[in-house]
Amino acid sequence: MKNKIYLLLAGVISVLPLSAVRTNLYRLIFGFKIHQSKIGWLTVLNVDNVTMNNASIGALNFFTGPFDVEMKEGSSIGGLNFFRCGRWASGMQRVGKLLLKEEAIIVNQHYFDLFGTVSIGKKSLIAGVRSQFWTHGSISSDVDIVIGDNCYVGSGVKVAAGSTLANDSVCAMGSVLTKKFKQENILIAGVPAKIIRENVNWRENWK
């Protein structure tokens, strides 16, 4: 019953005008730690904890489940993204987390399963649309996903539990990331993804 009430309250808050009204009510009713940040219209935050510092969440996002959200300074989330974890996870003594480090960006229409932690590094970009990040369904207890600093993840990428993309790297669109890539400055692509280029500097060569 408590979960349904919280979902209803979050839904009501999401339709209210003005980001300042929404953020203040989330602080007051849910106890979220939101500082100098914006929350878009029809964004529902029905999660355990939210910490935002000079960050922004766009419109029409849906966050629900027993997980935490932490957004550091300058980070942002676009619109129409889904962040979910089933309430079945509450009895498994594990709390998932969405962590966006400084100036990390998630754009539009992506899906995040947050049984475990998904960490997006500083100045990294989850670009395009319809990428999926999955932190359950693995036979291993190592289910967290780590996207390093200054990385670019293209459109339509699928990321399996326990995967890592090291700093300054690119995951090409349509790829399936299934393991830990610890080498930096690489371009990975394919199904499953593998290294196809080294010594990549994607920001310098951006066209």
N, C-alpha and C positions, 0 to 999 in steps of 0.2 A: 504493500500500500504506500509506504514512504516513497519508493521509487516512482510510482505513478504520480504522486503529489508533486514531487520535484520536477518531473517531466512537464506536468501541467503548468507549474509556476514558470519554468524556463520558457515554455511556449508563449505564455502571456507576456513575459518580459520582451521576447523577441519581436513582438508586433508593436511595441510602444514606440512613439516618435523620439528622435534624438538619441545619438550614441551616449551622451552624458547621462541621460535617464537610465538607459539600459545598464551601463557600467556601474552606476551608483546602486541600482537595485541588486545586481549580482553581488556587489560587495556586502550590502546590507543583509540580504536574505540567505545567500549561499556562503558568505564569508570569503569570497574570492579576493585575491590580492591583485588588484588592477590599478596601475598607476600611469597616468598620462597616456592612456591607450584608447583605441576606438573599437567598437563592436558593431558590425553592420546589421541592417534590418533583416529580420527573419533568420538570424543566426541563433540556434538553440544550443546552450551550453549546459547539458545535464550530465556532469562528470563530478569526480570527487573533489578535485582542487584545480584552480586556475591561478597562475602567476603571470602577469603581463607587465612589462616595463617599457613604456614608449614604443608599443607595438600595435599592430592593427589586424583585425579580422574583418573580412568583407561580408557581403550579404549572402543569405541563403546557404549557410554552412550548417551542418548537423553534427554535434558532438554528443555521444551518449555511451554510458558504460562506466564501469569501475576503473577509471584511469585518470592520470593527472596530465595537465597541460602547462608547459612552461615556455614562455616566449620572451626572449631577451631583447635588448634594445635594438630598434630598427628592423626587427623581423616582421614578416607579414604573411597573411593567408588571403588568397583571393576569394572567389565565390564558388558555390555549388560543389564543395568538397564534403566528403563523408568520413567521419572519424568514429569508429565503433569498436566496442567490445561487449560481448554478451554478458548478462548478469550472472551466467553460470560460472564466470571466472572469479566471482566474489568468494566462493568457497575454496579456492585453490591457493590461498595465501600468497598471491602475487598481484601486484598493482602495476599495470602498464603505464607508459608515459610517452607523450609527444613532446619532444624537446627541439625547439628552434633556437639556435645560437644567433649571435649578433648578425643582423642584416640577412639572415636566411629568408628565402622566399618560396612559398608554395603557391602556384598560380591557381588554375581553375579545373574543376571536374576530376579530382583524383580521389582514390579510396585508400584509407588507412585502417588496418586491423591492429588494434592496440592491446592485445593480450600481453605482449612484451613491450619493450621500449623502441621507439623510432627516433633516432637522433639525426638532425640535419645540421651540418656544420656551418661555420661562419661564412657568409657571402655565397652560400650554395643556392642553387636554383632548381626546384622541381618544376620543370617547364612543360609546355604542351598540354595535353589532356589525357585523361583516362589511364594514368599509371596506377598500379596497385602495389601496396606494401603489406605483406602478410607476416604476422609474428606468431601464428599457431599452426598446427597441423604437422609440425616437425617431430621426428622421433627423438630429437636431441633436446636437452634442457637449455641449450644455447640458442635462444630464439630472437634476440635483439638485433635490430638493423641499425647500422651506422653508415651514414653518408658523411664523408669528411668535409674539411673546409674547402671552399672555392671549387665546388664540384658542379657539374651540369648533368641533370638527368632528363633525357628527352621524352617525347610523347609516347604513350602506350607501353611503358616499361613495366615488367612484372618483377617484383623483388621478393625472394623467398626468405623465410625465417633464418636468422643467423648470418645474413649476408653483410658484407662490408665493401664500400668503395672508398679508397684512400684519397687523401688530399689532392686537389688540383687535377682531378680526373673527370672523364666524360663517359657516360653510359648512353650509347646511341639509341634512337627511338626504336621501339618494338623489341628490344632485347629482353632476355630473361636472366636476371642476376640470381645465381644460386649458391655462391660461395664467397669467401673472404678474399678480396683483392687488396693486398697490403702494399703493393708497389704504387708509388705516386706518379703523377703526370702521365697517365695512360688513357688510351681510348679503348673501351671495351664494346663489343657488339656481338649479336648472334643469339642463337637458341640451342644450348645455353650460352651465355656470354663468355667470350674469351678475349685476351689482349690482342688487338690488331695493330696498335701503334703505340710507341713509347715516346717519351720526351715531348709530350703535348702541352702547349700553352694555349688553351682555348680562348681566353679573353684577348690575348694579343692578336690571334689569327681570326677573330670573329668577323664574319662577312655577312 
